[in-house]
Amino acid sequence: MLIAFNKPYGVLCQFTDRGTPPRPTLGAFGLPADVYPAGRLDHDSEGLLLLTDDGALQARISSPRFKWPKTYLVQVEGAPGADQLAALRRGVRLNDGPTRPAQARLAAAPDWLWPRDPPVRHRKTVPDAWLELTLTEGRNRQVRRMTAAVGLPTLRLIRTAIGPHRLDGLAPGQWRELAM
Protein backbone atom coordinates (compact mmCIF):
# COMPACT_ATOMS: atom_id res chain seq x y z
CA MET A 1 0.00 0.00 0.00
CA LEU A 2 1.22 3.51 -0.84
CA ILE A 3 -0.46 6.60 0.61
CA ALA A 4 -0.09 10.27 -0.39
CA PHE A 5 -0.74 12.56 2.59
CA ASN A 6 -0.75 16.36 2.72
CA LYS A 7 1.03 16.98 6.02
CA PRO A 8 -0.18 20.18 7.66
CA TYR A 9 2.12 22.73 9.26
CA GLY A 10 2.96 21.85 12.87
CA VAL A 11 2.39 18.09 12.56
CA LEU A 12 5.19 15.63 13.42
CA CYS A 13 6.04 12.85 10.93
CA GLN A 14 5.41 10.14 13.50
CA PHE A 15 2.34 8.54 15.04
CA THR A 16 2.99 9.34 18.69
CA ASP A 17 4.70 12.09 20.67
CA ARG A 18 5.95 11.72 24.21
CA GLY A 19 6.67 15.44 24.53
CA THR A 20 5.03 17.64 27.13
CA PRO A 21 2.69 18.97 25.98
CA PRO A 22 2.16 16.42 23.20
CA ARG A 23 2.30 17.84 19.68
CA PRO A 24 0.04 16.91 16.74
CA THR A 25 1.12 13.70 14.98
CA LEU A 26 0.09 11.54 12.01
CA GLY A 27 -2.08 9.53 14.41
CA ALA A 28 -4.82 12.18 14.23
CA PHE A 29 -5.61 11.73 10.52
CA GLY A 30 -7.24 8.30 10.18
CA LEU A 31 -4.41 6.81 8.14
CA PRO A 32 -4.49 3.04 7.50
CA ALA A 33 -2.87 0.78 10.09
CA ASP A 34 0.70 -0.41 9.58
CA VAL A 35 1.85 2.37 7.23
CA TYR A 36 4.99 4.35 8.00
CA PRO A 37 6.48 7.52 6.50
CA ALA A 38 8.93 7.06 3.63
CA GLY A 39 11.10 10.04 4.53
CA ARG A 40 10.30 13.04 6.67
CA LEU A 41 9.06 16.60 6.63
CA ASP A 42 9.94 18.88 9.52
CA HIS A 43 7.06 19.96 11.75
CA ASP A 44 7.28 23.48 10.26
CA SER A 45 7.13 22.21 6.67
CA GLU A 46 4.00 21.23 4.78
CA GLY A 47 2.94 19.11 1.84
CA LEU A 48 3.41 15.69 0.34
CA LEU A 49 4.44 12.83 2.59
CA LEU A 50 4.37 9.26 1.29
CA LEU A 51 3.52 6.43 3.68
CA THR A 52 3.71 2.71 2.96
CA ASP A 53 3.48 -0.70 4.57
CA ASP A 54 6.22 -2.01 2.21
CA GLY A 55 9.65 -1.80 3.87
CA ALA A 56 11.59 -2.19 0.60
CA LEU A 57 9.57 0.60 -1.04
CA GLN A 58 10.03 2.79 2.03
CA ALA A 59 13.81 2.33 1.73
CA ARG A 60 13.83 3.11 -2.02
CA ILE A 61 11.84 6.32 -1.54
CA SER A 62 13.75 7.64 1.46
CA SER A 63 17.33 6.53 0.75
CA PRO A 64 19.53 9.13 -0.96
CA ARG A 65 21.17 6.21 -2.80
CA PHE A 66 18.11 5.93 -5.07
CA LYS A 67 18.01 9.71 -5.78
CA TRP A 68 14.23 10.06 -5.88
CA PRO A 69 13.61 13.71 -6.81
CA LYS A 70 11.69 15.77 -4.28
CA THR A 71 10.15 19.06 -5.42
CA TYR A 72 9.37 21.97 -3.11
CA LEU A 73 7.69 25.34 -3.38
CA VAL A 74 9.67 27.69 -1.17
CA GLN A 75 8.65 31.17 -0.13
CA VAL A 76 11.84 33.09 0.60
CA GLU A 77 12.61 36.46 2.09
CA GLY A 78 14.28 38.68 -0.49
CA ALA A 79 14.35 39.03 -4.25
CA PRO A 80 16.35 36.12 -5.74
CA GLY A 81 18.99 37.12 -8.23
CA ALA A 82 20.47 35.11 -11.07
CA ASP A 83 23.64 34.46 -9.03
CA GLN A 84 21.65 33.01 -6.12
CA LEU A 85 19.65 30.70 -8.41
CA ALA A 86 22.89 29.63 -10.15
CA ALA A 87 24.45 28.80 -6.78
CA LEU A 88 21.46 26.59 -5.87
CA ARG A 89 21.73 24.87 -9.26
CA ARG A 90 25.45 24.16 -8.78
CA GLY A 91 25.01 23.02 -5.18
CA VAL A 92 26.02 24.98 -2.11
CA ARG A 93 28.46 24.25 0.68
CA LEU A 94 26.76 23.54 4.01
CA ASN A 95 28.37 22.72 7.37
CA ASP A 96 27.99 19.01 6.58
CA GLY A 97 29.51 19.33 3.08
CA PRO A 98 28.45 20.36 -0.41
CA THR A 99 24.97 19.59 -1.67
CA ARG A 100 24.22 17.91 -4.96
CA PRO A 101 23.16 20.30 -7.71
CA ALA A 102 19.46 21.18 -7.55
CA GLN A 103 16.92 22.34 -10.08
CA ALA A 104 15.98 25.88 -9.06
CA ARG A 105 13.73 28.45 -10.68
CA LEU A 106 11.57 31.41 -9.77
CA ALA A 107 7.92 30.43 -9.44
CA ALA A 108 4.69 32.41 -9.37
CA ALA A 109 2.86 32.61 -6.07
CA PRO A 110 0.57 29.55 -6.19
CA ASP A 111 -3.12 30.41 -6.54
CA TRP A 112 -4.12 27.01 -5.13
CA LEU A 113 -2.28 27.37 -1.83
CA TRP A 114 -4.18 27.07 1.44
CA PRO A 115 -3.67 29.63 4.23
CA ARG A 116 -1.16 28.69 6.88
CA ASP A 117 -1.93 28.83 10.60
CA PRO A 118 -0.10 30.74 11.93
CA PRO A 119 0.35 32.92 8.86
CA VAL A 120 3.80 33.73 7.51
CA ARG A 121 5.09 37.01 8.89
CA HIS A 122 5.14 39.68 6.18
CA ARG A 123 7.31 42.77 6.35
CA LYS A 124 6.34 45.78 4.25
CA THR A 125 9.96 46.78 3.60
CA VAL A 126 11.32 43.33 2.68
CA PRO A 127 10.15 41.60 -0.52
CA ASP A 128 9.49 37.91 -0.72
CA ALA A 129 9.40 35.49 -3.64
CA TRP A 130 8.62 31.88 -4.49
CA LEU A 131 11.11 29.33 -5.77
CA GLU A 132 10.62 25.81 -7.04
CA LEU A 133 13.49 23.54 -5.95
CA THR A 134 14.01 19.90 -6.85
CA LEU A 135 16.58 17.92 -4.85
CA THR A 136 17.83 14.35 -5.11
CA GLU A 137 19.04 14.11 -1.52
CA GLY A 138 17.32 14.78 1.77
CA ARG A 139 19.53 16.07 4.52
CA ASN A 140 18.09 17.48 7.72
CA ARG A 141 16.47 20.87 6.96
CA GLN A 142 18.36 20.95 3.68
CA VAL A 143 16.12 23.32 1.69
CA ARG A 144 16.09 25.85 4.53
CA ARG A 145 19.87 25.62 4.92
CA MET A 146 20.46 25.94 1.16
CA THR A 147 18.30 29.03 0.73
CA ALA A 148 19.87 30.63 3.82
CA ALA A 149 23.35 29.88 2.43
CA VAL A 150 22.57 32.00 -0.64
CA GLY A 151 21.02 34.82 1.42
CA LEU A 152 17.35 33.90 1.00
CA PRO A 153 15.84 32.73 4.32
CA THR A 154 12.90 30.36 3.94
CA LEU A 155 9.54 31.66 5.14
CA ARG A 156 7.35 28.75 4.01
CA LEU A 157 8.17 25.30 2.62
CA ILE A 158 5.70 23.02 0.81
CA ARG A 159 6.74 19.70 -0.77
CA THR A 160 4.71 19.20 -3.95
CA ALA A 161 6.20 16.01 -5.42
CA ILE A 162 8.25 12.91 -4.61
CA GLY A 163 9.37 11.04 -7.71
CA PRO A 164 6.28 10.55 -9.91
CA HIS A 165 3.84 11.27 -7.07
CA ARG A 166 2.30 14.74 -6.71
CA LEU A 167 0.23 16.58 -4.13
CA ASP A 168 -2.42 17.25 -6.82
CA GLY A 169 -5.21 18.96 -4.92
CA LEU A 170 -5.00 17.18 -1.57
CA ALA A 171 -6.02 19.60 1.17
CA PRO A 172 -3.96 19.69 4.38
CA GLY A 173 -4.74 16.60 6.47
CA GLN A 174 -6.23 14.65 3.54
CA TRP A 175 -4.79 11.45 2.10
CA ARG A 176 -5.40 9.06 -0.77
CA GLU A 177 -4.13 5.63 -1.79
CA LEU A 178 -1.81 5.58 -4.80
CA ALA A 179 -1.21 2.91 -7.42
CA MET A 180 2.10 1.14 -6.80
N, C-alpha and C positions, 0 to 999 in steps of 0.2 A: 504494500500500500504506500502511496506517495500523496502527501497533503501539501497544498499551498495555503499559507496562512498569512494574513496581513497583520503583523505584530504592531499593536499600538505603542505610542510613546509611553515610557514609564513602566513597561511590562518586562519582567525578567525572562530570559530564554531557558527556563527550567519549570518544572511542575510544582515544586514546593520551595518555600523560603523559610529559613529558621531565624531570620533577622528579627529584631525588635525595633519598631513594629514591623510585622510582616509586610512585604511589598507585593504588588500584583504579579501573578505568574501565569504561565500557560494553562494551569489547572482550572482557570475560571472561564474557559471558552468552549467547553463541550467537545474537545477534540477526541478522536477515537482512542481507545485503550491501546497501550503497547506501542505507541509511536514516540519517536524521539527526534529532537532537532538535528538536522544535518548542517552543522555550522551554527554560528551565533550572530546575534545583533545585540549591541549594547542596549541597556535599558533606555538610554536617551536617543536611540535611533529607531526608525520606523520602517515598515514595509515588509517585503517578501521574506518569509522564512519557510523552508521546506522541512517537513517532518516525515519520517518513514519508520516502518517496522522491519526493514531489511538492512541488516548490519553492513553488508557489502556495499549496498547502494549509499548508505550513510557515509561510509569511508570514501567512496569515489567522489561524492559531492563536496565533502568538507576538506579533503586532503589537498594541500597545495601541489602535490605531486601530479595530480590529474588536471590541474590548471583550468577548472571550470570557470568561465568568465562570470563575474558578478557586476551588475550595472547599478549605479546609484545616481539619484538626483540630489545635488548638494547645493543648498543655499549658503553662500559665503558672504562675509563682510568685505566690502571693497569692490572695485571695478577691475576684473581680471584683464591683464594685458597679454599680448602675444608671447612675451618672454615667460610669464608665469605658466601659461598653457603649455608652452614648449618644454618647460622643466618637468611638468607632470607627465608629459608624453615620453620623455627620456627616462624618467625615474628620478626620484630624489633621494638624497642621503638622509636617513633617520638615525637615531641613536643606536638602533639595532642593525644597522647596515643599509645598503642601497635597496630601493624597491625595484621591482621589475617595471619596465615601461608600461604606461597605462594609456588607454584611449581617453582623451579629454577634449571636450568642446563646450563652448557657451551654449546654453539652452534657454528657451523662453520659459517664463514663469508658467508652470502647469495650470491649466484652467480646470482640471479635474481634481485638484488636490483638496483634501479635507482640511478643516481648521485644526490646529494643534492646541491642546490644552496641557500646560499653559502656552499661550501664544509666544512666538518668537519676539524677542525685544527688538524694536525698530528704533533707530536713531535718525533724526531728521537731517543731521549733517554728515552722515556716513552712508554712502550708497551700498546696496547689496545686489547680488546677481546669482543666477543659477548656472551650475555646471552639470554636465553629464559625464561621469567617470566610469570606466570599465576596467576592473582589475582582474588579474589571474592568480592572485595570492590573497591571503586573508589574515594579516597580522592584527594583533590587538589594536583597536582604534586607528587602523591604518589610514583610512580616508581623512579623518580629522587631523592626524599628524602630517599627512602629505600636504593638505591645503594650508595648514599653519606654516609648514616649512617654506612655502612660496609666498607667504605674507597674506594669505586669505583665510582667516579663521572661519570654521564651519559654524553656521547658525542652526541649520536643520539638515538632516540626513535621512533619505528615504531610499531603500533598496527596491528597485523595480524589476530586476530580472536575475535569475541564476541559471546559467546555461540556457537551454531552450525554454525555460519556464518563466512566465511573466505574471506580474501582479494583476493586470487586465481587469480592472473594475472592482476588485474585492475591496470592500469598505474595511476600515480598521476593526479588528476583532472577528472578521468573517474568515471562513476557510472553505476549501473545496477539494475533492479528491481529483487527482490527475491520472492520466493514462501513463503507464510505465513503459 
